[in-house]
Amino acid sequence: MIIDGKKISGIIKEEVKEEAAELLKLGLKPTLAVVLVGLDPASMVYVKNKKLACSQTNIGSISYELPESTTEEELLSLIDNLNNDKSINGVLVQLPLPAHIDENKVILKIKPEKDVDCFHPVNVGLLQMGAGSLLPCTPAGIIELLKRSGIEISGKNCTVVGRSNIVGKPVASLLLKENATVTITHSKTKNLSEILQNADIIVAAIGKACFITREMVKEGAVIIDVGINRIGGKLYGDVDFEGLEGKASYITPVPGGVGPMTIAMLMKNCLNACKQQNNNI
Ligand code: GUN
């Protein structure tokens, strides 16, 4: 079965749109500030898609498209203003930033309550405690894909391939919160194929096209492909999708799997941030 991330993300966006309309009746407009520094083509597409999703879900958006020459001080000062602006509920600085700006300093500057990416150490810590309310977008999207496809997580062997701060580590935390038995593997893991043979659910977030092949997985495994690898203008996941057809019980396509879920969950975080900033309305 192919998991249709486009369809499921559409349902979530519809839910957000309706809830945001209810807030609007109370005089509250959930609003996201998106900051882009420079002209990275992929980042420009992501930012455009985030603004589009806002307009589809009754979420307000303000974008700051700053030149490559923006100094760290200028960026930190803008974030400070957005932190203090009561009409802004979420602050998102698109990564990567130009080399002269320290990404960690920027992440630390965003007020945790407005950190809709869930990158701030306070939110990362809350996530580890299983207590966070703003959830990391791609990992939360993966959990939604599984749940809304009727896939049981509790008690399952879940293997995450990749240990990034954006996907690998936080998705492992969320799977653990759902009572899975979680294994994190990475580039230095010695017996990956052996470990994968035992996995009921595999989350592939490696960043290498078609890395996970048919022989590596067990019959009936659920495969979630987080990879976005652009080769000659075509998108490839981290999983050999065609090779796995007929062997996996469920699999996400690229594009149209995890990708659209990230933005849907970002919208949900903006809505939740607004509610939390207004006495948990
Ligand atoms: N760059 C790539 N993915 C992301 C993301 O989820 N959030 C931000 N802020 N930047 C990114």
Boltz pocket constraint, residues with backbone or C-beta under 6 A from the ligand:
constraints:
  - pocket:
      binder: B
      contacts: [[A, 92], [A, 93], [A, 94], [A, 95], [A, 96], [A, 117], [A, 137], [A, 166]]
      max_distance: 6.0
